[in-house]
């Protein structure tokens, strides 16, 4: 690996052109693709998460379920709200016109909201698992106060994990093309740079993918096992479909995003052109997840055909509603199947 403080993941157009590849066409393709995907993500995310915020925040009683969904929507909405800055940056050939403070704030908030979003997906899966496995205990211990306390702890913890980006992200003026870029710069010393860069990548991978994904898989596996014992998965295997959708969405969006930068840490040799294209591709895939959750609420939470006969706001409200779990095993059996989507949907 070349002894340089600029990694493959802080490419600017200038550094990419210097590789001697067919850079102009490839860069323009990446530029247009990123602008299109970010624009779609922004429109869908602001619309979908805004609708969830409106319904969960103003039209529904604040149950524990609604508190989780509200926090998740706030995180995703805040993430989507940053896309106009990203789109502007791409339109200006990745030049950063918003100054150093916005550079630091934007990427810190970006990583904060990503971390919060994945954390609440994990918390929802744990809560659903406890609700199915231990209905009586959950009935006794699930409270608004506990939910708000957990929510505050999640935001605080995620902010602490994201706060180093306030120090690391800075604007850099490139005299070659007389442009300013917003990049992460960890140190002037090569060894210190690599150590900090690797540490941040590993913290991101463990806290935003490895731990949440492992817990999500374990929780939903336990839910499926419990349901098979209570009653066979009938009704078109709806719980199974929803659970598979949840797990595959989380893995499909976040695994490429986190694993690609780690290839450099593992000293995997990658062609610079492929590296540049793949880095931005996995970013687009990961970022698109922020607008997917409302879609999962609507389309995975009920039979798709039924959505044609309901308005999206009323449909989302229907999906988010939470039934009370009975204290008796006989009642639990009945309620669990009647409210399967409330227990399994995001």
N, C-alpha and C positions, 0 to 999 in steps of 0.2 A: 504494500500500500504506500502510495506516495506520501512523503513527509510534507504535508500541507495542511493548513488549518481550514481549508474549504473542502467540505465533503460533498458527495453526490447529492445530498439532500438540501444543499443550499445553492443550487445552480441558479444563476441569473442568465438571461439570454446571452450576455457577453461571454461568460465562462463556458457556456455550451457551444457557442460558435467556435471557440478556440479548439474544440476537439477535432475539427476538420471533417466532421460528418456532414451529411446532406441536411444541414441544420435548419435552413430557412423554412423549407416545406414541412419538416417535422415539427418545428416550433409553432408554425401557424396552425397546424392540425391540432396540437395540444392546446393552443390558445383558444381556438374556436370551440373545441370539444368541452373545455373547462367552462367557458362562458355559457354555453348552452345548458350543460348539466347544472351549474350553479344557479342559473336563472330558473330552471324548472324546479330545482330543490327549494329555492326561495319562494316561488309562487305557491307550490303545493304545501310547503312547510308552514308558511305564515297563515295560509287559509285553513289548513287542517288543524294545526295546533292552536290557532286563534279561536277556532270554533270550540275546541275542547276547553280552552280557558274560559270562554264565555259561558258554556253550559255548566262545567264543573265549578266555576268560580262564582256564578251569579244565579243559576237556575236550580241548583240541586243542594240538598242537605249534605253537610260535610261529614260523610261517613269516613271510616278509615280508608276504604277503597278509593274514595274520591280524593282524599288527601294525597295518596300516592300518585294518582293520575294527574292531579293538579301540579304537583312538583315536577313530574316528568314533562308535562306540557310546557311549563315555564322554562325548563332547561332547553328543550328543543326549540321553543319559540325564540329564546334569547340567542341560540346558536344560529337559527335561520336569519335573524335580524342583521347579522354581520355580513351576509352575502353581498349586499350592494357594495361594500368596501372591497371584497375579493373580486367582484366582477369589474369594478372600476380599475383595480390594479392590473387585471389581465388586459383590459381594453388599452391601458397605457403601457403595454409590453412589460408588465410586472414592475413598472416604476411605482414608487410609493409616494403619493403627493400629500399625505395626511399628517406628516410630522412624527417625531419620535414618541411622543406620549401616546398617540393613537396606535402606533406600531406595537408598543408594549401592552396597552390595554386590550387591543383586539385579540391578539394571540393568547393572552392570559385568559380572557373571557371565553375564547373558543375552546381551549383545553379544559377550562372549568366546566362549561356546559356539557361537553362530551363526557367528562368524568361523572358528573351528576346524573346524566341521562342513563348511562350504563349501570350506575349504582342503583337507581330506582327500578330499572328492569330486574336487577338481582333481588331487590327488596320485595318487589311484587311477587316474584316466584317463591320466595321464602314464605311470605304471608299466605299465599294460596296453598302452599304445602302444609303449613301449620293448620290452616282452616280445614283442610281435608283430613289430615292425619289425626289432629287433636281438636275436634270441634268444640268440646266442652271447655277445654283449657283456653282456646282462642276466644270463646265467648266471654270468659271471665277476665282475660288480660288485654284484649284488644280495646284500646281506648283512644279518643281524640288526642288527649294529652301525650300519650306515648307516641302516637304517630307524628305529631308535630315536633316532639323532642328528637325523634329519630331523624326527621327531615332536616332539622336545624344542624344536627351532628353531621349528617351527610354533606350538606353544603359547606360547613366549616372544614371538614376533613378534605374535601375535594379542592377547596380554595388553598389549603396548605400545600397540597400536592402540586397545584398549578402555579403557585406563587413564584417559584424560581424563574419562570418565563418572564416575569416582570424585569428581572435583572438581565436575562440572557438575550432577549430580543431587542435589537437596536437597528437604527437606520445606517446604511453604509453607502457612501458616495463613490460611485465608480467613475474614475476620470477617463476611462477608455471611451465610454459612450455618454459621459456627462449626465448620468442618471442616478437616482437615489433608490435603494432597495431596502425592504424590511426583512431582515434575516436573523436567525439565531446565531449568536457568536459567543462561544463559551470561554475562550481564553486565547491569549497570544501565544502561550506555550503549547506546543503540540501534544505533549503527554497529558497535560491538564485538560486540554480541549477534548481529547479522546475519552478521558476518564469521565468528565462531566456529561459529554454527549451520550456515552454508553449508559451511564447511570440513569439519565432522563428517559432514554428509550426503554430500559428495563423496568423502571418504575411505571411507565405508561403501559407497557405490555402486561405486567403482573396485575396492576390495580384496575386497568380498564378492560382487560380481556381475560387473562388466565383465571383469576379469582371469580369474577362475575360469571363467566361461561361455565366453569366447573360447577358452581353452585346452582346455576339455572338448570343444567343437565341433571344434576342429582335430585333437585326438587321436583322437576317434572317427571322424572323416572319414578320417584316415590308416589306421585299423584296417579300415574298410570297403573302402577302396581296396586294401589289402594282401590282404584275404580274397578279393576278386574276382579278383585275379591268381593267387592260390594255387588257389582252387577256387570254383566258383559258389556263391552263397549258397542252399544247398538246405535240407532239413530244416525246411520251413515258414518259411524266412527267419528262423529263431530269432535269430541274431546281430543282424540288422537291427531286429527287434522290440525286443530288449533295449536296443540303443543308442538307438533313437528314444524309448523309455520314459524312459531316463536323461536325455536332453537335454530332452525336453518337461517332465519333472517339475521339473528344475532351473529352467528358464525360467518355467514356469507358476507356481511357488510364489514365486520370488524377484524376478522382474521387476516385478510390481505393487507388491510391498512397497517396493522401492527407488525406483521411478519416481514414485509418487504424491507423496511429500514434495518431490521435485524440481520439481514443478509450481509450487510457491510460489516457489522460487528463480528459476524462469523467468518469474515474474510472470504466470502463467496465472490468469485470474479464474475462481473456482469458487464456486458458491453455498455459503454456510456450512453448510447442512444436508447437502448432498451431500458436502461436504468432511469433515464429522464422521463420517458414515456410512461413506464410502469409506476413511477413515483406519483405522477399526477393522476394516473388512472385510479390507483388505489385510494388516493385522496378523494376523488370524486365519488367512488363507491362508498367509502366510509361516511362522507358528509351527507350522502343521500339518505342515510338511515334516519336522519332527523325529521324527515317528512313521511317516513313509512309508518310510524306508530299509529297515527290516526287512521291510516288505511287498514291496518290490522284490526283496529277496533271495529271498523265497519264491515269489511269484507270477510275476515276470518271469524268474526264473532257471531255471525248468523249466516243462514243460507243466502247466497248472493242474489238469487232471484227476488227475495223479499225486499231487498233494498230498492228495487225499482218502484215499489208502491209506497215508500216512505220517504219523507224528507230527510236529508242528512242530519240536521240538528236533532230532530226527534229520534232518529235512529241511534245517534251517538249517545243521547241521553238514556235510551233503552238499554244499550250495551253496558254503560257504566254503572247502572243501578246495581245495588248490592242487597241481596236478600239476607235476612237474619238466619243464622245457623241454629237449629234446634239443639237442645241440651240432651235429648235422648237419641240413642242409636237408631231407633226405628224412624224417627222424624228426620234424622240426618240423612238416612238412605234416600228418602223421598226428595228432600230439599236439594241435596247435592246434585241429583240428576236434573232437577228442574232449573237450577241456576248454574249449570255447567259452564256457560260462557262467562259468567261473572267470576267464576273461580279460576278459569284458565286463560281468558283473554287478557291482553296487555291493558 
